[in-house]
Amino acid sequence: MANSERNEKILKAIQAKTKRVTVSKKAARDSLVEEGIYTKKGKLRAAFGGSEPKKDAEAA
């Protein structure tokens, strides 16, 4: 398989997923949770710009 064929397949896969997850807000949110960008509670994970999780005062 040539690089151009591989790239075309990748782009088609991305387009298909984008089409699936943008049909509703719930589908989009579920996708972001599944990918690990957001928590189940809807908070942005720290690695993506969210705030760091709070640590117990006793643990410090």
N, C-alpha and C positions, 0 to 999 in steps of 0.2 A: 504494500500500500504506500503510495507516494504521500509526501507531507501535505500536499494540497487536498488529497482525498481525506486524509485524517482530519485536517483542519475543517473541512466542509462538514464532516460527520459531527465533530465537536460543536460547531456552530448550530447545526440543526438540533442537537440534543439540548443545547442551552436555550434555543428559541422555544422548543417544545415545553421545557420545564417552566420557562417564563410565562408561557401561555396558560399552563395549568395553575400556577400559583398566583396569577393576577386576576382570577375570575371573581374574587371577593376579598374583603379585608381579612376575614377569618383564614382563608387559604394562604394569603400572604404572611400573616402573623404566624401560622403553624409552620410554614416553611422556614421562617427566620429562627424559630425555636428549634426546629429539627436540625438546622445547620449550626446551632450553637451561638448565634449572634445575640439572641435574646433569651432570657430565662423564661420558665413557664409562667412566672408572675408578671411578665411583660417588661422586665427591667433590662436595659442594655448591659451586656457583659463588659467588665473592665477592659478586656483586651480590645474592645471595639469603641472605647471612649466613655463607657459608663463609670460610675463611681466604684471604688474598691469596696469589697464586702466589709462590713463592720466586724471587728474582732472583740471578743470579750475582754474586759479590763483585767480580769484575773489571769488570763493567758499571757498578758504582756509583761 
